[in-house]
Amino acid sequence: MNELKFALYAIKKNIQSSAELRTSFLMNVIGMALNNIAFIILWVFFVKSVGIIGGWTASDIIGMQGFLAISYGIVFSACGGLRKLADYVSSGSFDRFMLSPKNLLLRIATSAFGASALGDLTFGIVGLIAYAFLIHASVFQILLAIPLIIISTLVFFSAVVTVYSFSFFFVDANTVTTGLFELFMTPTLFHGGAFQGGMRFVYTFIIPSLLVGALPIEAIRNFTPDKIILLFTLSIFWFFLSINIFKYGVRKYESANFMTFGG
């Protein structure tokens, strides 16, 4: 509970700090939301031109982008420090986190706040509401979306921790982590109908891209208990795997010996 209170306090302070420059803060939020809307418009026109692929309609793509945007928004707003891990390690700034009595991963995650990610979060909420109206969602489907959002966010968080933990293993960490993140992120932007056979297996069990948006939408559209059990099991697996990879990376870390404790 003490760690949770610290995390919430750090997030609160990060938000207050970012909101001091109100115009910049609002422009970041609005700009990212508009960027996501443009992406949705592109997909809708694509479906209208090409037709339904793998049973996926334009409505399903809106819902999928909603899940993705919410998980992205939560992780990179509240836990924006994870994206700076490569810089912390290469500059030696990671030393100051190791001196903190708080949980190391939690301290790093809450060390920075991404204002633009709030635009993703806002867009994601609106997207899921729109999806519910478009498919005439039942009360059960609406309630089902809540645990699926938690699962989606947990998988996204786990993937981000895993990717940026590779900062401990490479000299050119920024290039490596950027490439790995794109490897994970790019498939999340494409609907589930685009992945069949071996590729679907890879992006479900080896790279958990489809767990963030595509599979939650399929679980809402055609609910079966085994789908929920699979998503829950894989999300827990990836969470504990990411924590262990991070801990292993920390053990590999060697101080840069810079004469500073600055950020």
C-alpha positions, 0 to 999 in steps of 0.5 A, spaced: 500 500 500 505 504 501 508 503 494 501 504 491 500 511 495 507 513 493 506 511 485 499 515 486 503 521 489 508 521 484 503 521 478 499 527 481 505 531 482 507 529 474 500 531 472 501 538 476 508 539 473 505 538 466 499 542 467 503 548 469 504 550 461 496 549 460 497 551 453 502 546 451 499 541 455 492 542 452 495 542 445 499 535 446 492 532 448 488 535 443 494 533 438 494 526 439 487 525 439 486 528 432 492 524 430 488 518 432 482 520 429 486 521 422 488 514 423 481 511 424 478 515 418 484 512 414 482 505 416 474 506 415 476 508 408 480 502 407 475 497 409 470 501 405 474 500 399 477 493 400 471 490 404 471 486 410 477 482 411 477 476 416 470 478 419 473 484 421 468 491 420 470 498 420 466 498 427 471 492 430 477 496 428 474 502 431 473 498 438 480 495 437 483 502 436 480 504 443 483 498 447 490 500 444 489 507 445 487 506 452 492 501 454 497 506 451 495 512 454 495 509 461 502 506 460 505 512 457 502 517 461 502 514 468 508 510 467 512 515 462 519 514 465 519 507 462 521 510 455 527 514 458 530 507 461 535 507 455 537 514 457 537 513 464 542 507 463 547 510 458 547 517 462 548 514 469 542 517 471 540 510 473 544 510 479 540 515 483 534 510 482 538 505 485 539 509 491 531 510 492 528 506 498 522 505 493 520 499 489 525 500 483 521 499 477 515 503 480 520 509 481 523 509 474 516 508 471 513 514 475 519 518 474 516 522 468 509 523 465 507 523 458 502 529 457 500 527 449 498 520 452 492 523 455 490 524 448 490 517 447 487 515 453 481 520 451 481 518 444 480 510 447 475 512 451 471 515 446 472 510 441 470 504 445 463 508 447 462 509 439 464 502 438 458 500 443 453 504 440 455 501 433 454 494 435 449 495 439 452 492 445 449 488 450 450 490 458 454 484 458 458 486 453 459 493 456 461 490 463 466 485 459 470 490 456 472 492 463 476 486 465 479 486 458 481 493 458 485 491 464 488 485 461 490 489 455 493 495 459 497 489 463 499 486 457 502 493 454 505 495 460 509 488 460 511 489 453 514 496 454 517 493 461 520 487 457 522 492 451 526 497 455 529 492 460 534 491 454 537 497 455 541 494 460 544 489 455 546 493 449 551 499 448 546 503 443 540 501 447 536 507 444 536 504 437 535 497 440 529 498 444 526 503 439 526 497 434 523 492 439 518 497 441 516 498 433 516 490 432 511 489 438 507 496 436 506 495 429 502 489 429 497 492 434 495 497 429 492 492 424 486 488 425 485 481 427 483 479 420 490 481 417 493 475 421 492 468 420 495 461 421 503 462 423 503 469 424 497 469 428 500 464 433 507 469 433 503 475 434 499 472 440 504 467 444 511 470 442 510 477 441 503 479 444 501 484 440 494 481 438 493 481 446 492 488 446 486 490 441 485 485 436 483 479 441 479 483 446 475 485 440 474 478 438 472 476 445 467 481 446 464 480 439 464 472 440 464 471 447 467 464 450 470 463 457 476 459 454 478 466 450 477 470 457 481 464 460 487 465 455 487 472 455 488 472 462 493 467 463 497 470 457 497 477 461 499 474 467 505 470 464 507 476 460 507 481 467 511 476 471 516 475 465 517 482 464 518 483 471 524 478 471 527 480 465 527 487 468 530 484 475 535 480 471 537 487 467 538 490 473 543 485 476 547 486 469 547 494 470 554 497 471 554 504 474 557 509 468 561 512 474 559 519 472 560 524 477 553 526 477 546 524 480 542 529 475 536 526 471 
